[in-house]
Amino acid sequence: MRKLVSVYQAKTELSKLLDEALEGNQIVITRHGIPIAEIKGLEKPRLELGALATEAKNWPELTPEFFDMGDEFDAWQQNLDQIEL
């Protein structure tokens, strides 16, 4: 859908007009009834799953030991318990 708006209307409703442009609407800004500019949404970038899957093959495997904080977490928790808020 094509929508004509004045410069004043574009300034006061810019956020709304941007949302409309992202939905695929064509927004034309006019000055004294003469078209001077257009707002249009950009295509959303597509996530290329094939490329991501290929990249993920190079990531290290996260074993349960990776998430084990051991004694360090217990010590940190004890220090937290001693702090009065």
Residue pairs with C-beta under 8 A, 6 or more apart in sequence:
1 25
1 26
2 25
2 26
2 28
3 17
3 20
3 25
3 26
3 27
3 28
4 28
4 30
4 35
5 13
5 17
5 27
5 28
5 29
5 30
6 29
6 30
6 31
7 29
7 30
7 31
7 36
10 17
10 27
10 29
10 39
17 27
17 39
18 39
18 41
20 27
21 27
21 39
21 40
21 41
22 41
23 41
24 41
26 38
26 40
27 38
27 39
27 40
28 35
28 37
28 38
29 35
29 36
29 37
29 38
29 39
30 36
